[in-house]
Amino acid sequence: MSRTTLSDLGDARMSDDGEQSTDPARGLRQVLPWIALVIAAGAGALLSVGAFLGLYVRPTSDDWCALWKTRDLGVFGITSDFYLTQNGRVTNALLTGLLYSDGMRGPKLLPAFLVVALGSGLFLLARATLRALRLPFPAAAVAAAVLVLEALLFFAGTRAYQVLLWAPATISHTLPSVLGVWAVLSAVWAARSRRRCARGTAVGTAALLGTAAGMLSEPFVAMSGLVAAAAGVLCLPRFGRTRDRFASTWCAAWCLGLVIGLVLLTTSPGARWRRAQQPKEPLTLSGAGETVRDWYRIWETIGGQWAYVGALAAGVLLGLAVALSPRRPRDGDVRADGEDAGAGRASGGTFRVAVLVLPLPLIVLGSLVAAYGLRSGYGPTGWTYARTWTSFVVPFLLALCGYGAWLGYRLGRGLKSPAPAGDAPGSGAQPSPPGVRAARLAALVATGAVAVASTVALVPAVRTLTTQTVARSLAWDRQDARIRAEVAAGRSEVTYRPLHIGVLAEPFFTKVYEKDWAARCTAGYYGVDRINPS
């Protein structure tokens, strides 16, 4: 009967015939899933609260305009209005019309949809990536990493309400990332099918989705275009990592769609009108310096939130789980050094270096373009519009997790300490000394503690978000009932008390009523001539 001692952490395992087989990673392999489940449960609980808070969302800022325009103009009417008089974002307007076509029901359900769609997409993408690398799939560790990334995206920033609960912002800046993840998944599935019709459909769909994204969010266009262009170049067959041009063709179709959508947006009457409100100044050396300073302020704010380290820690745990999971080698497997057995050493080494190095400059460049756009569109305070950061925060978190997974995999392969090639179990391979075993456990505990601590650090933000959202919904419902009773009684003017949340505009944000678009949209929503301060 086989036995193991706790002090050995599973370093030695006795086989049925009494022969000792070296398995120094057995203890870590047994405890890792439990650590992952604890982390996943904590992050999942926070995300569940965020999704449930959607039921307490009430109109504010752009909601007022979207509600009455959708009601009075219809879905295609508000789409035309955006194209002709607002900003030219046709996809944005169409989605807004569809979402608000049943009042606030759509905006209330949107947060739950975002959490589920993004989480499931990232989970399936991780599964496809590990399968492509011929590596094991530790479901618990993958789920923990995905949930931690989502929790950090929605709650670690300075505008949690806008990133998750405010529909106008989530349509423009959160939904595009979900679209991008599922677009990549569709390409992966088409590549695996190897059917010409499936691949042709995927390429055509990429062009259509890229066009839609181009008329949805300019920051996402910049970030996804850079990533797709870099991926398309790396996937050219001449570099030896792909057998055909499907991946590069798909990336090219996506980039072409982005360009088409962006051209349609920038040439629209609405976009021309918006640019006329704040004409762009020629790019000068001082202007470029101001843009760089804005970019620095953005990343100073992001870097000030230490909880983002949780993405790195979750990646390390994922890499450890992958490395320590038992698997049967197959032809073309990725070797312990991370190189594909069927690829040339030079090609594989160059590819690995490119994959490791490229994310950082791409994120830097994409965020710099976003900072320039924010300054051009909103002036010196444009960089504070943190809801627009999502387009590069998502790849930033994915990059942190990816770097952590690579580090954890390398660490796990080293900790596994396999017997030399050709050695049979018990042929002389010795268990790791106690100091090394203690170091393994300490590294695992420290990484898990960081991941747990980063999740716990989000609890105050979630608690504040919950308190503010629920309290505002109760106050809004009371005021809404009063105003509707007054309108039913024949009043053409009503009073309104601003109920601020999420650093968003409410009626009377300016003293000049004619320039107060929030007040005028609120009056249109209630069907009165004017609203006055309460």
VEXDREN-2710 file (C-alpha; in Angstrom, 1 decimal):
% VEXDREN-2710
k/r/px/py/pz
1/MET/0.0/0.0/0.0
2/SER/1.5/3.4/-1.0
3/ARG/2.1/6.1/1.6
4/THR/3.3/9.7/1.5
5/THR/4.3/12.0/4.4
6/LEU/3.2/15.6/4.7
7/SER/6.7/16.8/5.4
8/ASP/7.9/15.6/2.1
9/LEU/5.0/17.4/0.3
10/GLY/4.7/14.4/-1.9
11/ASP/8.3/14.5/-3.1
12/ALA/8.5/10.7/-2.9
13/ARG/5.7/8.3/-3.7
14/MET/5.9/4.5/-3.0
15/SER/4.6/2.3/-5.8
16/ASP/2.7/-0.9/-5.1
17/ASP/5.9/-3.0/-5.4
18/GLY/7.7/-0.9/-2.8
19/GLU/9.9/1.0/-5.4
20/GLN/10.2/4.7/-4.7
21/SER/9.3/6.9/-7.7
22/THR/10.4/10.5/-7.8
23/ASP/7.5/13.0/-8.0
24/PRO/8.6/16.2/-6.2
25/ALA/5.6/18.2/-7.5
26/ARG/2.9/15.9/-6.2
27/GLY/2.1/18.0/-3.1
28/LEU/1.9/21.3/-5.1
29/ARG/-0.2/19.6/-7.7
30/GLN/-2.7/18.6/-5.0
31/VAL/-3.0/21.9/-3.3
32/LEU/-3.0/24.2/-6.3
33/PRO/-6.6/23.5/-7.4
34/TRP/-7.8/24.4/-3.9
35/ILE/-5.9/27.7/-3.9
36/ALA/-7.4/28.4/-7.3
37/LEU/-10.9/27.6/-6.1
38/VAL/-10.5/30.0/-3.2
39/ILE/-9.4/32.8/-5.5
40/ALA/-12.1/32.0/-8.0
41/ALA/-14.8/32.1/-5.3
42/GLY/-13.7/35.5/-4.0
43/ALA/-13.4/37.1/-7.4
44/GLY/-16.6/35.5/-8.6
45/ALA/-18.5/36.8/-5.5
46/LEU/-17.4/40.4/-6.3
47/LEU/-18.5/40.0/-10.0
48/SER/-21.8/38.5/-8.9
49/VAL/-22.4/41.6/-6.8
50/GLY/-21.5/43.8/-9.7
51/ALA/-23.8/42.0/-12.1
52/PHE/-26.7/42.1/-9.5
53/LEU/-26.2/45.9/-9.1
54/GLY/-27.4/46.3/-12.7
55/LEU/-31.0/45.9/-11.3
56/TYR/-30.5/49.1/-9.4
57/VAL/-29.2/51.2/-12.3
58/ARG/-31.3/54.3/-13.0
59/PRO/-31.0/57.0/-15.7
60/THR/-28.2/59.6/-15.5
61/SER/-26.3/61.7/-18.0
62/ASP/-26.5/60.3/-21.5
63/ASP/-29.2/57.8/-20.4
64/TRP/-31.7/60.7/-20.4
65/CYS/-31.0/61.5/-24.1
66/ALA/-30.9/57.8/-25.1
67/LEU/-34.2/57.0/-23.5
68/TRP/-36.3/59.7/-25.0
69/LYS/-34.7/59.6/-28.4
70/THR/-35.2/55.8/-28.7
71/ARG/-38.7/56.1/-27.5
72/ASP/-39.7/59.0/-29.9
73/LEU/-37.4/58.3/-32.9
74/GLY/-37.0/54.5/-32.8
75/VAL/-33.9/52.5/-33.2
76/PHE/-33.2/53.7/-36.8
77/GLY/-34.1/57.2/-35.8
78/ILE/-31.5/57.5/-33.1
79/THR/-29.0/55.8/-35.4
80/SER/-29.6/58.5/-38.0
81/ASP/-29.4/61.2/-35.3
82/PHE/-26.0/60.0/-34.2
83/TYR/-24.7/59.9/-37.8
84/LEU/-26.1/63.3/-38.8
85/THR/-25.9/65.4/-35.7
86/GLN/-23.9/63.8/-32.9
87/ASN/-20.7/61.9/-33.5
88/GLY/-21.0/59.6/-36.4
89/ARG/-20.8/56.4/-34.3
90/VAL/-23.4/54.4/-36.2
91/THR/-22.7/51.1/-34.4
92/ASN/-22.8/52.8/-31.1
93/ALA/-26.1/54.4/-31.9
94/LEU/-27.7/51.2/-33.2
95/LEU/-26.7/49.3/-30.1
96/THR/-27.9/52.2/-28.0
97/GLY/-31.3/52.1/-29.7
98/LEU/-31.6/48.3/-29.3
99/LEU/-30.6/48.5/-25.7
100/TYR/-33.0/51.3/-24.7
101/SER/-35.9/50.1/-26.8
102/ASP/-37.6/48.7/-23.7
103/GLY/-36.7/51.5/-21.4
104/MET/-34.2/50.7/-18.7
105/ARG/-34.6/46.9/-18.9
106/GLY/-31.6/46.6/-21.3
107/PRO/-29.2/48.7/-19.3
108/LYS/-30.1/46.8/-16.1
109/LEU/-29.3/43.5/-17.7
110/LEU/-26.2/44.7/-19.6
111/PRO/-23.7/44.4/-16.6
112/ALA/-24.6/40.7/-16.1
113/PHE/-24.2/40.1/-19.8
114/LEU/-20.8/41.8/-19.9
115/VAL/-19.5/39.7/-16.9
116/VAL/-20.7/36.4/-18.4
117/ALA/-19.7/37.2/-22.0
118/LEU/-16.2/38.5/-21.2
119/GLY/-15.5/35.7/-18.6
120/SER/-16.7/32.8/-20.8
121/GLY/-14.8/34.3/-23.8
122/LEU/-11.5/34.6/-21.9
123/PHE/-12.0/31.1/-20.5
124/LEU/-12.6/29.5/-23.9
125/LEU/-9.7/31.5/-25.4
126/ALA/-7.3/30.2/-22.7
127/ARG/-8.5/26.7/-23.3
128/ALA/-7.9/27.1/-27.1
129/THR/-4.4/28.6/-26.4
130/LEU/-3.3/25.8/-24.1
131/ARG/-4.7/23.3/-26.6
132/ALA/-2.8/24.9/-29.4
133/LEU/0.4/24.7/-27.3
134/ARG/-0.4/21.0/-26.5
135/LEU/-0.4/21.8/-22.8
136/PRO/-2.7/20.6/-20.0
137/PHE/-5.8/22.5/-19.2
138/PRO/-6.2/23.1/-15.4
139/ALA/-9.8/24.4/-15.4
140/ALA/-9.7/25.7/-11.8
141/ALA/-6.6/27.7/-12.3
142/VAL/-7.9/29.1/-15.6
143/ALA/-11.2/30.1/-14.0
144/ALA/-9.4/31.8/-11.2
145/ALA/-7.2/33.8/-13.6
146/VAL/-10.2/34.8/-15.7
147/LEU/-12.3/35.9/-12.7
148/VAL/-9.4/37.9/-11.2
149/LEU/-8.8/39.7/-14.5
150/GLU/-12.5/40.6/-14.7
151/ALA/-12.7/41.8/-11.1
152/LEU/-9.6/44.0/-11.6
153/LEU/-11.0/45.4/-14.9
154/PHE/-14.4/46.3/-13.4
155/PHE/-13.4/47.4/-9.9
156/ALA/-9.8/48.3/-9.6
157/GLY/-10.0/51.5/-11.7
158/THR/-11.2/55.0/-10.7
159/ARG/-14.5/54.8/-12.6
160/ALA/-16.1/51.4/-11.6
161/TYR/-19.6/52.7/-12.1
162/GLN/-18.9/53.8/-15.7
163/VAL/-16.9/50.7/-16.7
164/LEU/-19.6/48.2/-15.6
165/LEU/-22.9/49.8/-14.8
166/TRP/-23.3/52.9/-17.0
167/ALA/-24.6/51.6/-20.4
168/PRO/-23.4/54.5/-22.6
169/ALA/-19.8/53.9/-21.5
170/THR/-19.9/50.1/-21.5
171/ILE/-21.3/50.2/-25.1
172/SER/-18.4/52.4/-26.2
173/HIS/-15.5/51.1/-24.2
174/THR/-16.3/47.8/-22.5
175/LEU/-18.3/46.0/-25.1
176/PRO/-15.7/46.4/-27.8
177/SER/-13.2/44.2/-25.8
178/VAL/-15.9/41.5/-25.5
179/LEU/-16.4/41.8/-29.2
180/GLY/-12.7/41.4/-29.8
181/VAL/-12.3/38.3/-27.6
182/TRP/-15.2/36.5/-29.4
183/ALA/-14.0/37.6/-32.8
184/VAL/-10.6/36.0/-32.0
185/LEU/-12.3/32.8/-30.8
186/SER/-14.3/32.6/-34.0
187/ALA/-11.0/32.7/-35.9
188/VAL/-9.5/30.0/-33.8
189/TRP/-12.5/27.7/-34.3
190/ALA/-12.4/28.3/-38.1
191/ALA/-8.7/27.6/-38.2
192/ARG/-9.2/24.3/-36.4
193/SER/-12.0/23.2/-38.8
194/ARG/-9.7/23.6/-41.8
195/ARG/-12.7/23.9/-44.0
196/ARG/-12.4/26.4/-46.8
197/CYS/-16.0/27.7/-46.3
198/ALA/-15.5/28.1/-42.6
199/ARG/-12.3/30.0/-43.1
200/GLY/-13.8/32.2/-45.8
201/THR/-16.8/32.9/-43.5
202/ALA/-14.5/33.8/-40.7
203/VAL/-12.5/36.2/-42.8
204/GLY/-15.6/37.9/-44.1
205/THR/-17.0/38.1/-40.6
206/ALA/-13.8/39.7/-39.4
207/ALA/-14.1/42.4/-42.0
208/LEU/-17.7/43.1/-41.0
209/LEU/-17.0/43.1/-37.3
210/GLY/-14.0/45.3/-37.8
211/THR/-16.1/47.8/-39.7
212/ALA/-18.7/47.7/-36.9
213/ALA/-15.9/48.2/-34.3
214/GLY/-14.5/51.1/-36.4
215/MET/-17.8/53.0/-35.9
216/LEU/-18.1/52.1/-32.2
217/SER/-15.0/53.2/-30.4
218/GLU/-11.9/55.1/-31.6
219/PRO/-9.6/54.0/-28.7
220/PHE/-10.4/50.4/-29.4
221/VAL/-9.7/50.8/-33.1
222/ALA/-6.2/52.0/-32.3
223/MET/-5.4/49.3/-29.8
224/SER/-7.0/46.3/-31.6
225/GLY/-5.5/47.5/-34.9
226/LEU/-2.0/47.5/-33.5
227/VAL/-2.4/44.1/-32.0
228/ALA/-4.0/42.6/-35.1
229/ALA/-1.3/44.1/-37.4
230/ALA/1.5/42.7/-35.2
231/ALA/-0.2/39.3/-34.9
232/GLY/-0.7/39.2/-38.7
233/VAL/3.0/39.8/-39.3
234/LEU/4.1/37.2/-36.8
235/CYS/1.7/34.6/-38.3
236/LEU/3.1/34.9/-41.8
237/PRO/4.2/31.4/-43.0
238/ARG/7.7/32.6/-43.8
239/PHE/8.4/32.8/-40.0
240/GLY/7.7/29.1/-39.7
241/ARG/5.0/29.2/-37.0
242/THR/2.0/28.7/-39.3
243/ARG/1.4/26.4/-42.2
244/ASP/-0.8/28.8/-44.3
245/ARG/-1.9/32.4/-44.5
246/PHE/-5.3/32.1/-42.8
247/ALA/-4.2/33.8/-39.6
248/SER/-2.5/36.7/-41.4
249/THR/-5.5/37.0/-43.8
250/TRP/-7.9/37.1/-40.9
251/CYS/-5.9/39.9/-39.2
252/ALA/-5.7/41.8/-42.4
253/ALA/-9.5/41.6/-42.9
254/TRP/-10.0/42.8/-39.3
255/CYS/-7.6/45.8/-39.9
256/LEU/-9.3/46.6/-43.2
257/GLY/-12.7/46.6/-41.5
258/LEU/-11.4/48.9/-38.8
259/VAL/-10.1/51.4/-41.4
260/ILE/-13.4/51.3/-43.4
261/GLY/-15.4/51.9/-40.2
262/LEU/-13.2/54.7/-39.0
263/VAL/-13.4/56.4/-42.4
264/LEU/-17.2/56.2/-42.4
265/LEU/-17.2/57.6/-38.8
266/THR/-14.7/60.5/-39.4
267/THR/-16.4/61.6/-42.7
268/SER/-19.9/61.6/-41.2
269/PRO/-21.8/64.9/-40.7
270/GLY/-22.1/64.2/-37.0
271/ALA/-18.3/63.8/-36.6
272/ARG/-17.7/67.0/-38.6
273/TRP/-20.1/68.9/-36.3
274/ARG/-18.4/67.5/-33.2
275/ARG/-14.9/68.5/-34.5
276/ALA/-16.2/72.0/-35.1
277/GLN/-17.2/72.4/-31.5
278/GLN/-13.5/72.1/-30.5
279/PRO/-11.3/72.5/-33.5
280/LYS/-8.0/70.5/-33.4
281/GLU/-4.9/72.5/-33.2
282/PRO/-1.9/71.5/-35.4
283/LEU/0.4/69.1/-33.7
284/THR/3.3/71.0/-32.3
285/LEU/6.3/70.0/-30.1
286/SER/4.6/71.5/-27.1
287/GLY/1.3/69.8/-27.9
288/ALA/3.1/66.5/-28.2
289/GLY/4.7/67.1/-24.8
290/GLU/1.3/67.7/-23.3
291/THR/0.0/64.5/-24.8
292/VAL/3.0/62.6/-23.3
293/ARG/2.3/64.2/-19.9
294/ASP/-1.4/63.1/-20.1
295/TRP/-0.2/59.6/-21.0
296/TYR/2.1/59.6/-18.0
297/ARG/-0.7/60.7/-15.7
298/ILE/-2.9/57.9/-17.0
299/TRP/-0.3/55.3/-16.2
300/GLU/0.6/56.9/-13.0
301/THR/-3.0/56.5/-11.9
302/ILE/-3.1/52.9/-13.1
303/GLY/0.2/52.1/-11.5
304/GLY/-1.0/53.6/-8.2
305/GLN/-3.5/50.7/-7.8
306/TRP/-1.4/47.9/-6.5
307/ALA/-4.2/45.4/-6.9
308/TYR/-3.3/45.0/-10.6
309/VAL/-0.4/42.9/-9.4
310/GLY/-3.1/40.3/-8.8
311/ALA/-3.2/39.7/-12.6
312/LEU/0.5/38.7/-12.5
313/ALA/0.0/36.5/-9.4
314/ALA/-3.0/34.8/-11.0
315/GLY/-0.9/34.1/-14.1
316/VAL/1.9/32.6/-12.0
317/LEU/-0.6/30.2/-10.4
318/LEU/-1.9/29.3/-13.8
319/GLY/1.6/28.6/-15.2
320/LEU/2.4/26.5/-12.2
321/ALA/-0.8/24.5/-12.6
322/VAL/0.0/23.9/-16.3
323/ALA/3.6/22.9/-15.6
324/LEU/2.7/20.6/-12.7
325/SER/-0.3/18.9/-14.4
326/PRO/0.4/15.4/-15.6
327/ARG/0.3/14.9/-19.3
328/ARG/1.2/12.4/-22.0
329/PRO/3.7/13.7/-24.6
330/ARG/2.5/13.7/-28.1
331/ASP/4.1/14.4/-31.5
332/GLY/4.7/18.1/-31.8
333/ASP/4.5/18.8/-28.1
334/VAL/5.9/21.9/-26.6
335/ARG/9.1/20.9/-24.8
336/ALA/10.0/21.8/-21.3
337/ASP/11.9/24.8/-22.6
338/GLY/8.8/26.1/-24.3
339/GLU/9.9/25.4/-27.8
340/ASP/7.8/23.4/-30.2
341/ALA/9.4/20.1/-31.0
342/GLY/8.7/20.4/-34.7
343/ALA/9.9/24.0/-35.1
344/GLY/13.4/25.2/-35.9
345/ARG/15.4/26.5/-32.9
346/ALA/16.1/29.9/-34.5
347/SER/12.6/30.4/-35.7
348/GLY/11.1/29.3/-32.3
349/GLY/13.5/31.5/-30.3
350/THR/12.8/34.6/-32.4
351/PHE/9.1/34.0/-32.2
352/ARG/9.2/33.6/-28.4
353/VAL/11.2/36.8/-28.0
354/ALA/8.7/38.7/-30.2
355/VAL/5.7/37.3/-28.3
356/LEU/7.3/38.3/-25.0
357/VAL/8.5/41.7/-26.0
358/LEU/5.8/43.1/-28.3
359/PRO/2.9/43.5/-25.8
360/LEU/4.6/46.3/-23.9
361/PRO/5.4/48.6/-26.9
362/LEU/2.0/47.9/-28.4
363/ILE/0.2/48.8/-25.2
364/VAL/2.4/51.9/-24.8
365/LEU/1.6/53.0/-28.4
366/GLY/-2.1/52.3/-28.2
367/SER/-2.5/54.2/-24.9
368/LEU/-0.5/57.1/-26.3
369/VAL/-2.8/57.3/-29.3
370/ALA/-5.8/57.2/-26.9
371/ALA/-4.3/60.0/-24.8
372/TYR/-3.9/62.1/-27.9
373/GLY/-7.5/61.5/-28.9
374/LEU/-8.7/62.4/-25.5
375/ARG/-6.8/65.6/-25.4
376/SER/-8.0/66.5/-28.9
377/GLY/-11.6/65.7/-28.1
378/TYR/-12.0/66.9/-24.5
379/GLY/-9.2/69.3/-23.9
380/PRO/-6.6/69.3/-21.1
381/THR/-8.9/67.3/-18.8
382/GLY/-9.6/64.6/-21.4
383/TRP/-7.1/62.2/-19.9
384/THR/-9.3/61.9/-16.8
385/TYR/-12.1/60.2/-18.7
386/ALA/-11.0/56.8/-17.3
387/ARG/-13.8/54.9/-18.9
388/THR/-11.9/55.2/-22.2
389/TRP/-8.9/53.4/-20.7
390/THR/-10.6/50.1/-21.0
391/SER/-9.3/49.6/-24.5
392/PHE/-5.7/49.3/-23.3
393/VAL/-6.3/48.2/-19.7
394/VAL/-7.7/44.9/-21.0
395/PRO/-4.6/44.0/-23.0
396/PHE/-2.5/45.3/-20.1
397/LEU/-4.1/42.9/-17.7
398/LEU/-3.9/40.0/-20.3
399/ALA/-0.2/40.8/-20.7
400/LEU/0.4/40.8/-17.0
401/CYS/-1.4/37.4/-16.7
402/GLY/0.6/36.1/-19.7
403/TYR/3.9/37.1/-18.3
404/GLY/2.9/35.6/-15.0
405/ALA/1.9/32.4/-16.7
406/TRP/5.2/32.2/-18.5
407/LEU/7.1/32.8/-15.3
408/GLY/5.0/30.2/-13.4
409/TYR/5.4/27.6/-16.1
410/ARG/9.2/28.0/-16.1
411/LEU/9.2/27.9/-12.3
412/GLY/7.0/24.9/-12.3
413/ARG/9.1/23.0/-14.8
414/GLY/12.1/23.7/-12.6
415/LEU/10.3/22.6/-9.4
416/LYS/9.2/19.4/-11.0
417/SER/12.8/18.3/-11.2
418/PRO/12.2/15.4/-13.5
419/ALA/14.7/12.5/-13.6
420/PRO/17.3/12.6/-16.3
421/ALA/16.1/11.3/-19.7
422/GLY/16.3/7.5/-19.8
423/ASP/16.3/7.1/-16.0
424/ALA/13.7/4.8/-14.7
425/PRO/11.9/5.7/-11.4
426/GLY/14.2/4.8/-8.6
427/SER/17.3/4.6/-10.7
428/GLY/19.2/7.2/-8.8
429/ALA/17.2/10.4/-9.1
430/GLN/17.1/11.9/-5.6
431/PRO/14.3/13.9/-4.0
432/SER/14.8/17.6/-3.6
433/PRO/16.4/18.7/-0.4
434/PRO/14.2/20.1/2.4
435/GLY/15.3/23.7/1.7
436/VAL/14.2/23.5/-1.9
437/ARG/10.8/21.9/-0.9
438/ALA/10.4/24.8/1.6
439/ALA/11.1/27.3/-1.1
440/ARG/8.5/25.7/-3.3
441/LEU/5.9/26.0/-0.7
442/ALA/6.9/29.5/0.2
443/ALA/6.7/30.6/-3.4
444/LEU/3.3/29.0/-3.8
445/VAL/1.9/30.5/-0.6
446/ALA/3.3/34.0/-1.4
447/THR/1.8/34.0/-5.0
448/GLY/-1.6/32.7/-3.7
449/ALA/-1.5/35.4/-0.9
450/VAL/-0.9/38.2/-3.5
451/ALA/-3.8/36.9/-5.7
452/VAL/-6.1/36.7/-2.7
453/ALA/-5.0/40.1/-1.3
454/SER/-5.6/41.8/-4.6
455/THR/-9.1/40.4/-4.7
456/VAL/-9.7/41.4/-1.1
457/ALA/-8.4/44.9/-1.9
458/LEU/-11.4/45.4/-4.2
459/VAL/-13.9/44.8/-1.5
460/PRO/-14.1/48.4/-0.3
461/ALA/-14.6/49.6/-3.9
462/VAL/-17.4/47.1/-4.4
463/ARG/-19.0/48.0/-1.1
464/THR/-18.9/51.8/-2.0
465/LEU/-20.3/51.1/-5.4
466/THR/-23.1/49.0/-3.9
467/THR/-24.0/51.6/-1.3
468/GLN/-24.1/54.5/-3.8
469/THR/-26.0/52.6/-6.5
470/VAL/-28.7/51.3/-4.2
471/ALA/-29.1/54.5/-2.3
472/ARG/-29.4/56.5/-5.5
473/SER/-31.9/54.0/-7.0
474/LEU/-34.2/54.5/-4.0
475/ALA/-34.0/58.3/-4.1
476/TRP/-34.5/58.3/-7.8
477/ASP/-37.6/56.1/-7.6
478/ARG/-39.2/58.4/-5.1
479/GLN/-38.5/61.5/-7.2
480/ASP/-39.6/59.8/-10.4
481/ALA/-42.9/58.8/-8.8
482/ARG/-43.5/62.5/-7.8
483/ILE/-42.6/63.9/-11.2
484/ARG/-44.8/61.4/-13.0
485/ALA/-47.7/62.3/-10.7
486/GLU/-47.2/66.0/-11.5
487/VAL/-47.0/65.3/-15.2
488/ALA/-50.2/63.3/-15.0
489/ALA/-51.9/66.2/-13.3
490/GLY/-51.1/68.5/-16.3
491/ARG/-47.9/70.2/-15.1
492/SER/-45.7/71.5/-18.0
493/GLU/-42.8/72.3/-15.8
494/VAL/-41.5/70.2/-12.9
495/THR/-38.7/70.4/-10.4
496/TYR/-35.8/68.0/-10.3
497/ARG/-33.1/67.4/-7.7
498/PRO/-29.8/66.2/-9.2
499/LEU/-28.7/62.7/-8.0
500/HIS/-25.1/62.4/-8.9
501/ILE/-23.2/59.1/-9.3
502/GLY/-20.1/57.9/-11.0
503/VAL/-18.7/61.4/-11.7
504/LEU/-21.4/61.8/-14.4
505/ALA/-23.3/64.9/-15.5
506/GLU/-26.8/65.5/-14.1
507/PRO/-29.3/68.3/-15.0
508/PHE/-28.1/71.8/-14.0
509/PHE/-24.4/71.1/-14.4
510/THR/-24.3/74.5/-16.1
511/LYS/-26.0/77.8/-15.3
512/VAL/-27.2/78.4/-18.9
513/TYR/-30.2/76.2/-19.5
514/GLU/-29.8/76.4/-23.3
515/LYS/-26.4/74.7/-22.9
516/ASP/-27.7/72.2/-20.4
517/TRP/-28.2/69.2/-22.6
518/ALA/-28.8/66.9/-19.5
519/ALA/-31.7/69.1/-18.3
520/ARG/-33.2/69.3/-21.8
521/CYS/-33.0/65.5/-22.3
522/THR/-34.6/64.9/-18.9
523/ALA/-37.4/67.3/-19.8
524/GLY/-37.8/65.3/-23.1
525/TYR/-37.9/62.0/-21.1
526/TYR/-40.7/63.2/-18.9
527/GLY/-42.5/65.0/-21.7
528/VAL/-42.5/68.5/-20.2
529/ASP/-41.4/71.9/-21.5
530/ARG/-38.8/72.5/-18.8
531/ILE/-37.4/71.2/-15.5
532/ASN/-36.3/73.5/-12.7
533/PRO/-34.0/72.9/-9.8
534/SER/-35.7/71.4/-6.8
END
